[in-house]
Amino acid sequence: MEPRTDGLVVGDDGLARPGWASVDPMLRDYYDTEWGLPVRDEQGLFERLSLEAFQSGLSWATILRKRPAFRAAFSDFSPDVVARFDHSDVEQLMADAGIVRNLAKVRATITNARATLRLREDADGDLAAYVWSFRPERTPQPATIGEVPTRSPESEALSKGLKRKGFVFVGPTTMFALMEAVGIVDTHLLGSHRRGSSGVWETSTQTKNDRRSRSLSGGWS
């Protein structure tokens, strides 16, 4: 492997990836095939929202390794099923060594399932439509790891909006991570082989315009 000054690592296959996705085969596969690709269905968004909440304070690798157990424990993250979980289900989950046994996060997942069901009747649309409504006008254009943001005005607005609708464990940093994971923003580095692969952004045109704007302004305002 060959590290570069922008924070990317060129693998034996000649592809450039960030350091976190360059060593562990599980993380490399996740980066290459899943992270940043659009997730637009309610159940898929609920799963990602739940896993991002469980990840808080832990490594994503820990959550990813436990994802099969999470899916089994939470009925493939069906909001309809999880919303009906009761005290006995919570006790069973807290005895499940395959998942992260954090009582607050377990209860939050159930709370968020119920909020997801209520959102179906909301004028703003279901969970998927609501989360995607916070897509920004443009996506970040990070050239180095240090330029990758950890939150944005849109993630802050999404956090506040979800909290108003009864969701918990949806802070702005967690919501930005969600937006990255499901393709709402593209924070792949410009030199990564995955940059622009989501199909959500017209990256070639935007990159040219954003670089010109950065050059004229001397940086981002």
N, C-alpha and C positions, 0 to 999 in steps of 0.2 A: 504493500500500500504506500501511496505517495501523498503526504500532507501538503497542502498549499497554503499560501498566506491569507487567503480569504476565509479559511476555516473548513474548506472542503477537503475531502480525502479521495484520491483516485484509487479505485479498487483494482484488483487483478483483472477484472473484466473491462477496464478502461473507463468506467463510469464514475463521475464525481458525485459524492454524497457528503452530507455533514458528518462530523465526527461521531455523533450519537447513533448514526445508522450505518457505520462503516465496519463494525467489528462483529457484533452479535448477529448471527444469521436471522433470528426472529425479527429483530428490529430492522435489519436490512430489507427483509421481505415485506414488512409492514410499510416501510418508506417507499419501496419500489412499486407496490401494488395497491396501496390503500390510502395512506395518509395524503390528504389534500384533494382527493377525488370527491365529486359532489355526492352528498347524501341528501335526498329530497323527500323521503318518506317518513311518516310520523314515527313508526316503530324504530327505524334506524336512527332518527334524531334522538328519540328517548333513550336508546341504548348509549349513544355517545354522550349525551348530557349526564346520564347516570355514571358512566365510567369516568368522565372528567371530574365529577364530584368525588368519587372514590379515590381518584389519583391525588387529590389535594394533600400535600405534605409527603407524598411518596413518589417513587420513580414510575415513569410510564411503563418501563419494562416489567415492573412488578404487576401492574394491572393487566398488561397484555398477556403475561404468562397465565394469569388467573382468569382470563376472559371466558374460556370454555366452562369453568366452574361457575362464574357469574351468570352465564347464559342459562345453565341448568338450574341454578338457584332461583333466578328471577324469570323463569318461564319464557326464555328468549326475549326478555324485556317487552313482553306484550303489556301495554298500558292497561288494557281491560282486565287482565289477570292480576297484575301487581296492585292495581287500585283496590282489589278485594282482600289483600293480605290483612290478617288481623294479628292479635297478640301472639297466638300460637305459631304463626308463620314467622314472626320476628324472633321468637325463641329458637325456632329451627334454624333460621339464618345465622343467628349468633353462635350456634353450635357447629356451623359448617366451616371446617378448617380450610376449605378450598378457596374461600373468598376473603376479603378484608372484613374482619369482624369488628366494625366500628358502629356502635349503636346509633349514633347521631346520623351517620351516612345511610345506614339501612332504613331508618325512619324517613330520612329525606327522600329516598328513592320512592317509597310508598306515597309520601306527600306529593311528590312531583308527578307520579302516575295519575293521582286523582286530579291534579291541576291540569294535566294533559287532556283528560276526558272533558273537563269543563271548557277547555279552550276550543274544543270542537264546535261549541255553540257560540263562540265569540265572533264578533264582527271582524276581528283582525285575522281570522282563519285558524286552522289547526296548528299544532306545534311546528311542523315543517314550514308551513307558509309564514308563520309569525317570525321564526328565527331567520329565514331567508330574507324577510323584509328589511333586515338591518344590513344587508349587503352595501358596502360603501360605493362611492362613485368611482374610486380607483383603488387598486390593491398596492400594498407596499412593494418596493423594488430593492430589496436588500442585496448589496454586493458582498457584504461580509456578515459573519455571525453577529458581530456587534451592532449591526444595523437592523436586526430583526426586532420589532417591537414586541412588548408583552401585553399591551392593552391598547385600546383606541377609543375615540369618541363613540364609535358604533358599539363596541363591546360594553362600554359603560351604559349606553342607552338600552341595550338589550338586557343587561343585568337589572337595571331599574324596572324595565317593562315586565320582565318575568317575575320579579319580586311582587309587583303590583297584582299580578295574576295568580299569586299564591305559591310560586316556586321558591325553593330554598337551595342553599349551596350553589348559587349562581352568581358569584362575584365577577367583576369585570375582567380579571386576569383569567379566571376559569372560562369565561365566555369567549375571550379572545382565542384561547387554546381550542375551544370547540369550533370557532369560526375557521381556524386554520385546518383542523382535522377534517371538516366536512366540505371544504372547498369554497367557502364564502369569501375568504381572502387567500391569496397565494403568497406564502412567505418562503417558498423555496428560493435559495440564493440564485442570483442570475446565472451563475456558472454551473448549477446543478443540472443533471440530466433530466430531472423531473420538472424543471421550470416550465410553466405554461401547459402542463399536461392535462389539467383539469377540463380544459375546453370552456371555462367560464369567462376567461379574460382574453381579449385580443392583445396578447403580450407584445408582439413585435411593434405594433403601432404605439402602444402605451409606453413601452420602454424608451422608444425614440423621443416621444414627447416629454416624458418625465425627466430624461437625461438632459434635454434642452432646457426645461424649466429649472432644473437644479443648477445648470451651468449659468443661466442668466441671473438667478437669484443668489448664487453663491452657496446654495444649500437649501434644505427644506425649511420653510417657515414654521 
